[in-house]
Every structure is written in C-alpha cells, then in structure tokens.
C-alpha cells in the first residue's frame, strides 16, 4: 500500500520557494563549485505489456530492445510499491539518448492516458527522413493519431517549415514525428535523431524547479501563440494558446528538451504512480544527491520513494523518485561506483 501524497503546494508557493533557493550558491562537499545536474540518463515509460510495446517500436520505427528481468530488491523502496517486481528493456535511440520501457508486476496497476494539453504528459520527438513511411507503419499497427485529420501538417521549425504529426504508442505515450533532411554523418535509419518534449502547467514553476533546483538552463518563455497549424498538430481546439521554454540537457547526449504550456483549454494534471502503465518519467544523474534532495524538500517537492528517503540501489548508486511541478515522476540519482580492486 502506497503512502498517501501530502497536499501539493500551490504553483505560486513552489515557484517562490524554489526561486529563493536558486539564489543560494551550490557547493560540493569540498567547497568547490560543481554543476547540480551531471547528465540526463534516460527517458522512462511504464508499459502495460513489455513485449507488446517492444513489438510496436520494432515494427513501426525499426527500434529494437531486449526484455530482461531486473531483480533488484531496492525497486519496491524506490517506487514506494511493496512487493513489486520489474521487467524492463532499454532502447538505444539515434544520437545516444536511451529510452527505458518498464513493466511492473506483483500488484495492481491503473493504466491511464491524458490529452496532449494536460500538464505532466511526455513525448519522444523523432526527426525522420520519410514521415509518410512511418505514418503508414503506425496506421497499420493501429496507433491512435492525435493530430487533427490524421495526417501530417506543415509546421514552423527552427530550420523552416516541414511536416509533422503526433501519435500514441500502445500505452498512450506520445510520439511526434518531424520530417527533416539529416545532417552529414547522421545515422542511416529513418529516425536519425531524437529529442524530448513535455507539457507543463506553468513556465515559471517549471523553470524554478529545473533551473533553480537542478541547474538546467532553460530559455525564457516565448510569447503565447495561437498558431493554427500547431494546434492541429496537438489536436487542440481552435483558440487554444501555448508558449514554450526549452534547453539542452547536460551530458554526452546533449538532448534537446521542450516544455509547452497551454491555456484557454481545460487541463488536468497527469500524475500516475511509477508502476502505472502510461506513466512517463525521466532519470537525471546529479553530482551530489543529499543536498539536491534537501533543496527540493525545502521547496515543497513531493517525494515519491518510501518514507521520502534516498534508496541505496547497490554498486555505489543512490536514487530517489520525486514529482516535478507538472506531475511527472523524476528519478534523481548519484552514482559513485566503488574503485576496482587490483
């Protein structure tokens, strides 16, 4: 039985507290300044059935993953789910980004799906050579199409106008396809690079959390827009407004990340338990776990892991699940493997 969540702090309270904390200098234990976030480790997606979802990514996008049991006794503590077991697959995506599919067993789960405009939802963005071939594959696999009209629409991008579409995988997770000519040296596959996109409740609260508490640089919010092509892409009603903040995640992948805020449309914060099919998450490696989590707690962040405590995952890894201000689960961990014996 999971521990009940404490009442969520208001957006204004969270943003104010995090903004104050963000002004405090971060120092490592040896008094040398260090970045809070070391790298993005991987995106996470909880599935209803691992084999079904793996088959979807293989047949539609040509992405392969190997399923395996993950018999770590710390998983129930990390996910605050006594008795849970885990089967997973880690997909390596073009550009080095990793995508973990998690299938939890051993206790009840509650699958759920959200609208694209709901805070807390996540999507992979696939940049592709031939969008029509992949849309045909998706329709053959009976993937639900989110974009109005069920066909790619022409949208503005940093590299000019191009075609794009949003669809769902078997668990309701969003996938956006953007057609573009790949740069020299890109992988030969149809999907040649990948980025991450999330829907946020508030640009201010999101920046206060990711920049103020994790040190991830994000742009200033764009002006609100009613671009009709983008609204068709999102499957949002006419008159909806949206704005974005974006940045590049630290680490060797240098993954681009976008957050989009909507207004003028009913929204429901999308927050599932870590084990529930359809739950998105992101794993971030930090340089020092304890002070990072202490700052989050002081800012009112909801801690998901059992008793709000960091979990010893073995092999020098210490990790914890928290909830970001949009409702998404976030795994924050530190890894210091023991030295090898000569």
N, C-alpha and C positions, 0 to 999 in steps of 0.2 A: 504494500500500500504506500503510495507516494505521500510525501509531506505536503500539506496544503501550501499554496503560494501566499506570501504576505500581500496585502493590498499594494497595487502598483502605484509608485509615486506619480504625481502629475507631471505632464510634459514640462511645464514651466519650472517646477521644483527641481526636476532632474537636470534640465539644461543649466539652471543657475548654479546648482551644486557642482556639476561637472566643470562648468566654466571656471569657477573659483579654484577647483583642484588643478585644472590645467595650467594655472598660473604658477603653481608651485614647482620648483625645479626638481626634475627627476635625477636621482643619483644612485649609482650602483653601490654595492656594499663597500667597495674600496674607494669610495668618494670620487670615482671617475665617471663623468657623464657617459651615458650609453643610451641608444635608442630603446624605447619601451618594447616595440614590436620588432622581432628579429626577421620573421618571414611569414607569408601565407603558406600554410602547409597543404591544405586541400579543401575543396568543397565537399559537403556531405549531403546525402539524400536518403532518407529512410524509405524502404520499399515494402510493399505487401508480399511480394514473392520474388526472390532474387533471380531465379532462373528466368522468369517471365520478363523482368526488366532488362537483364543482360541480353536476352534474345532480341528485344526491341532495339537496343543501341547497336547491336551487331548487324541486324538485317536492314535497319534504316540508315545508319550512319557509318557502318563499317568499323565500329569501335569494339574492341574485344577486351574482356576481363575474365579472370579465373576466380570462380567462387571458392571460398575456403572458410572453415570454422575458425573462430577466434576465441580460444579457451582461456581467457584472462579473467581470473577471479575478481579483479577490480572493476569489471564492467558494471555489475549491479550498483556499486557505490557511485561510480562516475555518473550513471544515468538516473540514479535515485529510483531504481526498479529492482527490488529484491527478487532473486530467483530468475532474472532474465538471462538468456544466452544470446550469443551473437554469431551470425554468419555474414560474411561481407565479401566484397570484391573491390579492388582499387583499379580504376581505369586510368591509364596514362593518356592524356589528351595532347593534341598537337600544340607545340610551344612549351611543353613541360608541366602544364597545370595538371593536377591529379583530382580525380572525382571518385569519392568513396560511396558505394552503394551499401547500405546497412540493412540487414534483415534480422530483427529481434524476435526471439521466440521464448516460450515458457510462461507467458502471462498475457492477459487481454491487451488488445491494441484497438485504437479507434482511428481508422482511416478518415482523412478529411481533405478537401480541396478548397481553394479560395479563388476569388476573382483576381485578375492581374492588378487591379487598382487597390487591393487590400494591403495594408502595411504588414510586413513580415514575410511576404512571398519572395521567392528567389527564382532566378532563371540562369541557365547557361546561354551564352551568346556564341553561336558558331558562325564563323566567317567562311564562306564556301565559294567554290568555283562555279558550280552549276546548281542553282537553287531549285530548278524545275525537277531535276532527277530526284532530289531528296524529298521534295513535296510529294512526288508520285510514290516514293517508298513509304512515306508517312501515311498517306491515304490508304495504301494497300494494307498497312498494318493497323488501319482503323484508328489512327491517332486523332484525337479531337483538335480541330483548328480553332484558335482563339480569334485570329484576325477576321474582321468583318468581310463577308463574301467568300471566305475560304480559299483565297488566292493571294499571292504576294502583292504588296502595294509598294509604290515608289515613295521613298522617304529621304529626307536630307541627312547626310552624314558629314563628317569632317573631310572626307575625300570626294564629296559631291553626292548627287542623288543616285540612289540604287534601289534595288528591290529587296523587300524583307517580309517575313511572316513569323508569327508566333503560334506554336502548337504545344500540346501536352504529351508527356510520356505516360506509360500505363498507371502511374501513381499520381498523376495530375501535376507533376513538376513541369515548369515552363521551359521551353527551348525556343530561342529566337534565332532565325537564320538570316544572315545578311550576305548578299552576293557581292563579291569584290574580286578584282584581279589580284592574285597573291604577289608579294614582292619576290625578288630573286632569292633563291635559297629556301623558300618555304617548302614544307612537306608536300609530297606528290598527291596526297589524299584529297578528296573533295573538300572535307573540312580541313582547313590549313592553319587556322588559329582560333583561340577561344578567349573570351573574357567573361566577367561575372556581372549580373545585374540584380538589384534588389528594389523592392518597393518600400518606401519609408513613410512613417506617419508625419514626421516633422524634420525639415532640413536642419533646423537649429539643434534639436535634441540629438540627431544622428551625428552631426559634426562634433558636438560636445562629447559624445561617447567615443567615437572612433579617433578623433583628433585629440581631444582633451585627455582621454583616459588611456588610449593606446598609441598615441603619437603618429597616427597615419594621416598624412597630408591629404586634404580634400579641397576641392575648389570652392569658391563662394557660390551660393545658389544662383542659378540662372533666373531670368525673368520668367514668370508664368506664361505659358503658351497654350493656345487652342488649336494648334496645327491639325487640320482635318485628317491629313494622311497618317500622322502619328496616332490619332485617336482611333482610326480604322485599324491600324496595326495592333493597338492594345485591346481592341474590342470594347472601347469605352464609348458612352453615349456622346452625341454632339453637345458642345457647350462645356464639357469637362476641361479643366485646366490642369497643367502639370508643369513642374520645374525639376531641375536635376542638380546634383552635386556629383563630382567624380574624382578619381585619383588613381594612383598606381600603388599596388600592394608591395611592401618590401619583400626582398628575397630574390633568388635567382630567376624565378618565373616572371617577375615584374608584371604580374597580371593586372590588367585594367579593370576597374570596378566602377559601376554606376549605381547611384541611388535616385529613384524617381518618387516625387511626392505629388499626389493628386488632390484636387479639391473640386467641389461642385458635383460630386457623385457620392452616394452612400458608401462608406468604408467600414469594414470590420477587421480589427487587428487579428492576424492569423498567427496563433501560437499553439503548437502541439507539443506533447511530450516528446522527448528524444526518440522514443521507441515507436511512435505512431506513424504508420505509412503516410507519406506525403510531407513529413516534417523536413524542412531544409535546415542546414547548419553550415558553419564554416569553422575550420580549425586554424588557429593562429598561434605561432610559437613566439613566446616573449623571452626577453633576456633574464628577467627576474620575476618569478611567479608571485611570491608573497606580497611585495609592495604593490604590484599591479592589482591584485585582487583586493587588497586593503583599500586602495583608492576607489575601486568600483563599489565596494560595500559602503564606503563613506558617502558616495554619490547616490545611493539608493538602488543600485543594481540588484535585480532578483538573481539569487544564486540557486541553481537547479540541483547540483550534486548533493548527496546525502549529508545532512547536517550543515550544509554550507561550507564544507571543508575540502581542501585540496586533496586529491587522491594520489597515492603512490602507485604508479602503473607498472613499476619494475624497470630495470635497466637504466636507472637514472632519469626516468621521465615522471614528472609530476603534473597532473592535469585536473581540470575542473570545467563543468558546464555552467554558463551563465546565460541570461536572457538579455539581448540587446534592447534598446528602447522601442524597436519596431515589433518585438515579439519573436524574433528569430533566435534560435539556440546558437550559442557560440562556445566552442571548445577552446579554452586558453591553456597552453601548456608550456612547461620549461623542460628542456632535455639536456642533461649533463651526464653522458654515458661514463661509467667507471673506466679508469685507464686500463689498457691491456696489460696483462702480465707477460713479462719477457720470458 
